[in-house]
Amino acid sequence: MRDGKLLTVFTPAYNRADKLKRLYESLLAQTNGDFLWLVVDDGSTDETGELMHSFQREGRLEIRYYRQENGGKMRAHNVGVRLADTPLFVCLDSDDHFTKTAVDDILTLWTWKKEEGLAGIVAHKGSDAEHILYGSEFPVRGRSSLRGLYEAGFKGETTLVFRTELLKGFPFPEIEGEKYVPEDVVYDRIDEGHEYLILDKILTVCELVSEGLTDRVDELREKNPTGWLIYYYQRALSGKGLLGMKYAAHYLRFKGRVDKSYAQEYALPGRLILKGLPGAAALALKGKL
């Protein structure tokens, strides 16, 4: 790890020049400047590169800009993690921005409470700086795994700050011909044996743009079947009761769409296949994955 900055704020960007200005301004407004901004440009064809170079010339932030051929957010994320050399790492999407005290809140809690075995910090996303996105408070205090939060009744979205050294050991799968893997594929793996410090504050203000991932789920599922197969495989193995059966059913819907090598590598036990068959048949009748 490098000497100096404690936090890398990482942004994967693809044709979002119109969004980056606001994000940049939110970083300039931070009450704590102990961070650097790392942008991985995923082959943008708009003015993203020119804009980032203009920000660098201003010299108001430490900015590292890297351009790659278009390969999808998850490849960009892997590159960002490999390039990062600060103790902490947080992903801030191009259509989101930080609250004014976000960096200060992260570093204050981490310096005060860090313990061995922690994955990092979990905090809220907001529709603005005052209102939690979807209005769901954390039902747990202190520390928890992500799964523990959701099992306790949490229904919102989170901002995740990771120990960079830990995150380097959990890259996203890079699948030929596909550009997307559900984020929970990695988060579920980290959840095994790691917890997060709970920061009951909004760090990230999230704009749910019409062209964002939220509204493209059906398209993502059609174009990236292997990523979704891996996701449902992991969830089926860990899911309990009806939830496990649901994941197994979705897994079976994707199994016939992927290369045989992946179907063999991520083969569910026979008992889970049997539990998933009725649900898979029902999904097939409805034409759903």
C-alpha beads as a LAMMPS data file, in Angstrom:
LAMMPS data file: protein, C-alpha beads

289 atoms
288 bonds

1 atom types
1 bond types

-500.0 500.0 xlo xhi
-500.0 500.0 ylo yhi
-500.0 500.0 zlo zhi

Masses

1 110.0

Atoms # bond

1 1 1 0.000 0.000 0.000
2 1 1 1.144 3.514 -0.781
3 1 1 1.999 6.156 1.773
4 1 1 -0.343 9.121 1.763
5 1 1 -4.043 8.963 0.895
6 1 1 -6.223 6.536 2.832
7 1 1 -9.156 6.148 0.443
8 1 1 -9.599 5.466 -3.267
9 1 1 -12.905 6.727 -4.668
10 1 1 -13.350 4.607 -7.778
11 1 1 -15.675 5.472 -10.662
12 1 1 -16.279 3.206 -13.659
13 1 1 -17.431 5.402 -16.550
14 1 1 -18.974 4.684 -19.924
15 1 1 -20.392 7.595 -21.929
16 1 1 -21.329 9.544 -18.812
17 1 1 -19.566 12.862 -19.480
18 1 1 -22.831 14.629 -18.683
19 1 1 -22.857 13.100 -15.182
20 1 1 -19.199 13.373 -14.163
21 1 1 -19.211 17.135 -13.556
22 1 1 -21.642 16.872 -10.642
23 1 1 -19.736 13.946 -9.156
24 1 1 -16.489 15.905 -9.444
25 1 1 -18.041 18.889 -7.697
26 1 1 -19.225 16.671 -4.849
27 1 1 -15.649 15.458 -4.404
28 1 1 -14.298 19.013 -4.436
29 1 1 -16.795 19.886 -1.705
30 1 1 -15.604 17.159 0.692
31 1 1 -14.755 18.243 4.233
32 1 1 -11.866 15.760 4.248
33 1 1 -9.470 15.623 1.298
34 1 1 -7.644 12.425 2.286
35 1 1 -8.645 10.514 -0.844
36 1 1 -7.858 10.164 -4.529
37 1 1 -10.270 9.756 -7.424
38 1 1 -9.621 6.828 -9.737
39 1 1 -11.665 6.744 -12.947
40 1 1 -11.599 3.756 -15.287
41 1 1 -13.096 4.752 -18.632
42 1 1 -14.696 1.661 -20.172
43 1 1 -14.141 2.683 -23.792
44 1 1 -16.357 5.790 -23.842
45 1 1 -17.117 7.361 -27.208
46 1 1 -18.284 10.713 -25.797
47 1 1 -16.219 13.487 -24.178
48 1 1 -15.393 11.530 -21.002
49 1 1 -11.640 11.483 -21.708
50 1 1 -11.403 15.182 -22.513
51 1 1 -13.434 16.058 -19.429
52 1 1 -11.270 13.962 -17.134
53 1 1 -8.083 15.488 -18.530
54 1 1 -9.526 18.953 -17.911
55 1 1 -10.212 18.004 -14.284
56 1 1 -6.626 16.780 -13.953
57 1 1 -5.263 20.034 -15.363
58 1 1 -7.170 21.987 -12.718
59 1 1 -5.065 20.245 -10.076
60 1 1 -7.712 20.532 -7.384
61 1 1 -7.880 16.781 -6.679
62 1 1 -5.502 13.870 -7.012
63 1 1 -7.028 12.137 -10.035
64 1 1 -5.901 8.970 -11.758
65 1 1 -7.521 8.296 -15.135
66 1 1 -7.242 5.006 -17.014
67 1 1 -8.920 4.090 -20.299
68 1 1 -9.625 0.539 -21.480
69 1 1 -11.503 -1.103 -24.333
70 1 1 -15.172 -1.553 -23.581
71 1 1 -15.576 -4.667 -21.472
72 1 1 -18.347 -3.863 -19.021
73 1 1 -18.519 -2.474 -15.514
74 1 1 -17.177 -5.605 -13.839
75 1 1 -13.971 -5.658 -15.887
76 1 1 -13.565 -1.948 -15.152
77 1 1 -14.053 -2.708 -11.459
78 1 1 -11.382 -5.401 -11.550
79 1 1 -8.966 -2.958 -13.180
80 1 1 -9.767 -0.309 -10.582
81 1 1 -9.113 -2.687 -7.707
82 1 1 -5.822 -3.816 -9.245
83 1 1 -4.702 -0.202 -9.655
84 1 1 -5.766 0.881 -6.166
85 1 1 -2.990 1.248 -3.585
86 1 1 -4.760 2.909 -0.652
87 1 1 -6.029 1.053 2.446
88 1 1 -9.715 1.660 1.612
89 1 1 -11.715 1.500 -1.617
90 1 1 -15.241 2.667 -2.430
91 1 1 -17.070 2.534 -5.759
92 1 1 -18.977 5.721 -6.618
93 1 1 -20.911 5.323 -9.854
94 1 1 -20.928 8.136 -12.389
95 1 1 -24.616 8.906 -11.816
96 1 1 -24.178 9.137 -8.021
97 1 1 -22.429 11.681 -5.820
98 1 1 -21.139 11.953 -2.256
99 1 1 -22.626 13.891 0.620
100 1 1 -20.282 16.657 1.807
101 1 1 -19.000 14.717 4.824
102 1 1 -18.840 11.267 3.200
103 1 1 -15.037 10.915 3.189
104 1 1 -14.794 12.324 6.723
105 1 1 -17.501 9.930 7.961
106 1 1 -15.729 6.936 6.395
107 1 1 -12.264 7.738 7.709
108 1 1 -13.429 8.779 11.183
109 1 1 -15.285 5.513 11.750
110 1 1 -12.519 3.375 10.252
111 1 1 -9.756 5.002 12.294
112 1 1 -11.792 4.714 15.468
113 1 1 -13.265 1.229 15.144
114 1 1 -11.232 -0.860 12.699
115 1 1 -10.709 -4.450 13.790
116 1 1 -9.158 -7.546 12.277
117 1 1 -11.366 -9.544 9.931
118 1 1 -13.597 -6.675 8.854
119 1 1 -14.470 -6.332 5.191
120 1 1 -14.973 -2.588 5.586
121 1 1 -17.933 -0.294 6.183
122 1 1 -21.588 -0.470 5.149
123 1 1 -23.611 2.755 4.986
124 1 1 -26.755 4.076 3.356
125 1 1 -27.564 5.387 -0.085
126 1 1 -30.011 8.274 -0.199
127 1 1 -32.466 9.841 -2.615
128 1 1 -30.879 13.032 -1.296
129 1 1 -28.573 13.897 1.613
130 1 1 -31.425 13.667 4.139
131 1 1 -33.622 10.786 2.962
132 1 1 -32.546 7.142 2.888
133 1 1 -33.207 5.494 -0.464
134 1 1 -36.393 3.419 -0.083
135 1 1 -36.597 4.576 3.547
136 1 1 -35.193 1.453 5.210
137 1 1 -33.151 1.989 8.390
138 1 1 -30.487 -0.526 9.389
139 1 1 -32.101 -3.038 11.783
140 1 1 -28.691 -3.915 13.300
141 1 1 -26.093 -1.769 15.042
142 1 1 -22.346 -2.171 15.403
143 1 1 -21.274 -4.699 12.809
144 1 1 -22.867 -7.281 10.541
145 1 1 -22.503 -9.219 7.342
146 1 1 -24.603 -7.983 4.425
147 1 1 -26.719 -11.104 4.593
148 1 1 -27.248 -10.502 8.289
149 1 1 -28.670 -7.048 7.558
150 1 1 -31.115 -8.317 4.967
151 1 1 -32.132 -11.325 7.042
152 1 1 -32.892 -8.898 9.887
153 1 1 -35.317 -7.019 7.637
154 1 1 -33.255 -4.379 5.813
155 1 1 -34.718 -3.560 2.373
156 1 1 -32.649 -0.653 1.069
157 1 1 -29.444 -0.185 -0.905
158 1 1 -26.000 0.217 0.576
159 1 1 -22.751 2.050 0.055
160 1 1 -19.879 -0.390 0.636
161 1 1 -16.361 0.678 1.583
162 1 1 -13.839 -2.155 1.390
163 1 1 -10.416 -2.906 2.711
164 1 1 -8.526 -2.789 -0.574
165 1 1 -6.224 -5.650 0.328
166 1 1 -9.234 -7.901 0.967
167 1 1 -11.069 -6.814 -2.192
168 1 1 -8.073 -7.707 -4.355
169 1 1 -8.728 -11.334 -3.438
170 1 1 -12.307 -11.250 -4.761
171 1 1 -12.315 -10.201 -8.434
172 1 1 -15.440 -10.437 -10.553
173 1 1 -15.503 -13.388 -12.971
174 1 1 -14.575 -12.256 -16.482
175 1 1 -16.629 -14.275 -18.946
176 1 1 -15.904 -14.247 -22.661
177 1 1 -18.763 -12.674 -24.598
178 1 1 -20.427 -11.229 -21.506
179 1 1 -20.031 -7.816 -19.864
180 1 1 -22.031 -8.086 -16.647
181 1 1 -21.984 -10.156 -13.467
182 1 1 -24.361 -9.365 -10.565
183 1 1 -22.456 -7.544 -7.829
184 1 1 -23.748 -9.990 -5.232
185 1 1 -21.579 -12.729 -6.758
186 1 1 -18.589 -11.017 -5.134
187 1 1 -20.419 -9.623 -2.106
188 1 1 -21.759 -13.065 -1.185
189 1 1 -18.248 -14.498 -1.321
190 1 1 -16.895 -11.742 0.914
191 1 1 -19.792 -12.307 3.305
192 1 1 -18.420 -15.744 4.124
193 1 1 -16.276 -14.967 7.154
194 1 1 -16.355 -11.161 7.072
195 1 1 -18.487 -8.425 8.583
196 1 1 -18.810 -4.671 8.032
197 1 1 -18.829 -1.792 10.442
198 1 1 -22.295 -0.256 10.263
199 1 1 -22.338 3.478 9.552
200 1 1 -25.884 4.713 9.990
201 1 1 -25.453 7.670 7.637
202 1 1 -26.096 8.481 3.992
203 1 1 -22.803 8.594 2.102
204 1 1 -24.020 8.351 -1.473
205 1 1 -26.869 10.187 -3.164
206 1 1 -28.179 7.940 -5.911
207 1 1 -29.897 9.104 -9.078
208 1 1 -32.014 6.319 -10.556
209 1 1 -31.521 7.258 -14.205
210 1 1 -33.683 5.702 -16.895
211 1 1 -30.681 4.248 -18.718
212 1 1 -29.179 2.779 -15.544
213 1 1 -28.801 -0.848 -14.513
214 1 1 -32.041 -0.854 -12.521
215 1 1 -34.160 -0.543 -15.669
216 1 1 -32.073 -2.905 -17.799
217 1 1 -32.337 -6.090 -15.754
218 1 1 -34.188 -8.104 -18.404
219 1 1 -31.639 -7.135 -21.052
220 1 1 -28.746 -7.915 -18.717
221 1 1 -30.168 -11.347 -17.959
222 1 1 -30.597 -12.170 -21.647
223 1 1 -27.092 -11.057 -22.631
224 1 1 -25.151 -12.346 -19.613
225 1 1 -26.522 -15.795 -18.752
226 1 1 -23.281 -17.149 -17.256
227 1 1 -22.971 -14.312 -14.772
228 1 1 -26.526 -14.932 -13.633
229 1 1 -25.987 -18.693 -13.495
230 1 1 -23.094 -18.145 -11.062
231 1 1 -25.229 -15.788 -8.995
232 1 1 -28.137 -18.247 -8.705
233 1 1 -25.766 -21.145 -8.081
234 1 1 -24.275 -19.388 -5.062
235 1 1 -27.656 -18.263 -3.777
236 1 1 -29.210 -21.716 -4.202
237 1 1 -26.416 -23.276 -2.152
238 1 1 -26.868 -20.808 0.709
239 1 1 -30.611 -20.159 0.495
240 1 1 -33.009 -21.683 2.969
241 1 1 -36.477 -23.151 2.449
242 1 1 -38.619 -21.588 -0.268
243 1 1 -35.947 -19.005 -1.045
244 1 1 -33.416 -21.717 -1.858
245 1 1 -35.986 -23.415 -4.105
246 1 1 -36.602 -20.113 -5.916
247 1 1 -32.892 -19.632 -6.598
248 1 1 -32.549 -23.229 -7.783
249 1 1 -35.449 -22.721 -10.201
250 1 1 -33.813 -19.648 -11.742
251 1 1 -30.493 -21.490 -11.894
252 1 1 -32.095 -24.242 -13.981
253 1 1 -33.534 -21.671 -16.403
254 1 1 -30.035 -20.340 -17.082
255 1 1 -28.207 -23.664 -17.104
256 1 1 -29.242 -24.517 -20.658
257 1 1 -28.070 -21.128 -21.941
258 1 1 -24.412 -21.303 -20.905
259 1 1 -21.319 -23.093 -22.130
260 1 1 -21.120 -26.679 -20.848
261 1 1 -17.859 -25.961 -19.057
262 1 1 -19.603 -23.418 -16.831
263 1 1 -22.588 -25.719 -16.292
264 1 1 -20.157 -28.378 -15.093
265 1 1 -18.094 -26.008 -12.951
266 1 1 -21.220 -24.618 -11.271
267 1 1 -23.236 -27.816 -10.963
268 1 1 -25.824 -27.855 -8.186
269 1 1 -26.268 -31.003 -6.082
270 1 1 -29.067 -33.302 -7.234
271 1 1 -31.241 -32.564 -4.196
272 1 1 -31.330 -28.871 -5.104
273 1 1 -32.014 -29.662 -8.761
274 1 1 -35.095 -31.639 -7.701
275 1 1 -36.290 -28.790 -5.484
276 1 1 -35.900 -26.316 -8.312
277 1 1 -37.646 -28.292 -11.066
278 1 1 -41.265 -27.248 -10.302
279 1 1 -40.333 -23.575 -10.151
280 1 1 -38.255 -23.823 -13.320
281 1 1 -41.214 -25.363 -15.141
282 1 1 -43.473 -22.539 -13.957
283 1 1 -40.954 -19.916 -15.109
284 1 1 -40.662 -21.610 -18.491
285 1 1 -44.457 -21.503 -18.959
286 1 1 -44.391 -17.774 -18.243
287 1 1 -41.409 -17.254 -20.552
288 1 1 -39.259 -15.914 -17.703
289 1 1 -35.695 -16.531 -16.648

Bonds

1 1 1 2
2 1 2 3
3 1 3 4
4 1 4 5
5 1 5 6
6 1 6 7
7 1 7 8
8 1 8 9
9 1 9 10
10 1 10 11
11 1 11 12
12 1 12 13
13 1 13 14
14 1 14 15
15 1 15 16
16 1 16 17
17 1 17 18
18 1 18 19
19 1 19 20
20 1 20 21
21 1 21 22
22 1 22 23
23 1 23 24
24 1 24 25
25 1 25 26
26 1 26 27
27 1 27 28
28 1 28 29
29 1 29 30
30 1 30 31
31 1 31 32
32 1 32 33
33 1 33 34
34 1 34 35
35 1 35 36
36 1 36 37
37 1 37 38
38 1 38 39
39 1 39 40
40 1 40 41
41 1 41 42
42 1 42 43
43 1 43 44
44 1 44 45
45 1 45 46
46 1 46 47
47 1 47 48
48 1 48 49
49 1 49 50
50 1 50 51
51 1 51 52
52 1 52 53
53 1 53 54
54 1 54 55
55 1 55 56
56 1 56 57
57 1 57 58
58 1 58 59
59 1 59 60
60 1 60 61
61 1 61 62
62 1 62 63
63 1 63 64
64 1 64 65
65 1 65 66
66 1 66 67
67 1 67 68
68 1 68 69
69 1 69 70
70 1 70 71
71 1 71 72
72 1 72 73
73 1 73 74
74 1 74 75
75 1 75 76
76 1 76 77
77 1 77 78
78 1 78 79
79 1 79 80
80 1 80 81
81 1 81 82
82 1 82 83
83 1 83 84
84 1 84 85
85 1 85 86
86 1 86 87
87 1 87 88
88 1 88 89
89 1 89 90
90 1 90 91
91 1 91 92
92 1 92 93
93 1 93 94
94 1 94 95
95 1 95 96
96 1 96 97
97 1 97 98
98 1 98 99
99 1 99 100
100 1 100 101
101 1 101 102
102 1 102 103
103 1 103 104
104 1 104 105
105 1 105 106
106 1 106 107
107 1 107 108
108 1 108 109
109 1 109 110
110 1 110 111
111 1 111 112
112 1 112 113
113 1 113 114
114 1 114 115
115 1 115 116
116 1 116 117
117 1 117 118
118 1 118 119
119 1 119 120
120 1 120 121
121 1 121 122
122 1 122 123
123 1 123 124
124 1 124 125
125 1 125 126
126 1 126 127
127 1 127 128
128 1 128 129
129 1 129 130
130 1 130 131
131 1 131 132
132 1 132 133
133 1 133 134
134 1 134 135
135 1 135 136
136 1 136 137
137 1 137 138
138 1 138 139
139 1 139 140
140 1 140 141
141 1 141 142
142 1 142 143
143 1 143 144
144 1 144 145
145 1 145 146
146 1 146 147
147 1 147 148
148 1 148 149
149 1 149 150
150 1 150 151
151 1 151 152
152 1 152 153
153 1 153 154
154 1 154 155
155 1 155 156
156 1 156 157
157 1 157 158
158 1 158 159
159 1 159 160
160 1 160 161
161 1 161 162
162 1 162 163
163 1 163 164
164 1 164 165
165 1 165 166
166 1 166 167
167 1 167 168
168 1 168 169
169 1 169 170
170 1 170 171
171 1 171 172
172 1 172 173
173 1 173 174
174 1 174 175
175 1 175 176
176 1 176 177
177 1 177 178
178 1 178 179
179 1 179 180
180 1 180 181
181 1 181 182
182 1 182 183
183 1 183 184
184 1 184 185
185 1 185 186
186 1 186 187
187 1 187 188
188 1 188 189
189 1 189 190
190 1 190 191
191 1 191 192
192 1 192 193
193 1 193 194
194 1 194 195
195 1 195 196
196 1 196 197
197 1 197 198
198 1 198 199
199 1 199 200
200 1 200 201
201 1 201 202
202 1 202 203
203 1 203 204
204 1 204 205
205 1 205 206
206 1 206 207
207 1 207 208
208 1 208 209
209 1 209 210
210 1 210 211
211 1 211 212
212 1 212 213
213 1 213 214
214 1 214 215
215 1 215 216
216 1 216 217
217 1 217 218
218 1 218 219
219 1 219 220
220 1 220 221
221 1 221 222
222 1 222 223
223 1 223 224
224 1 224 225
225 1 225 226
226 1 226 227
227 1 227 228
228 1 228 229
229 1 229 230
230 1 230 231
231 1 231 232
232 1 232 233
233 1 233 234
234 1 234 235
235 1 235 236
236 1 236 237
237 1 237 238
238 1 238 239
239 1 239 240
240 1 240 241
241 1 241 242
242 1 242 243
243 1 243 244
244 1 244 245
245 1 245 246
246 1 246 247
247 1 247 248
248 1 248 249
249 1 249 250
250 1 250 251
251 1 251 252
252 1 252 253
253 1 253 254
254 1 254 255
255 1 255 256
256 1 256 257
257 1 257 258
258 1 258 259
259 1 259 260
260 1 260 261
261 1 261 262
262 1 262 263
263 1 263 264
264 1 264 265
265 1 265 266
266 1 266 267
267 1 267 268
268 1 268 269
269 1 269 270
270 1 270 271
271 1 271 272
272 1 272 273
273 1 273 274
274 1 274 275
275 1 275 276
276 1 276 277
277 1 277 278
278 1 278 279
279 1 279 280
280 1 280 281
281 1 281 282
282 1 282 283
283 1 283 284
284 1 284 285
285 1 285 286
286 1 286 287
287 1 287 288
288 1 288 289
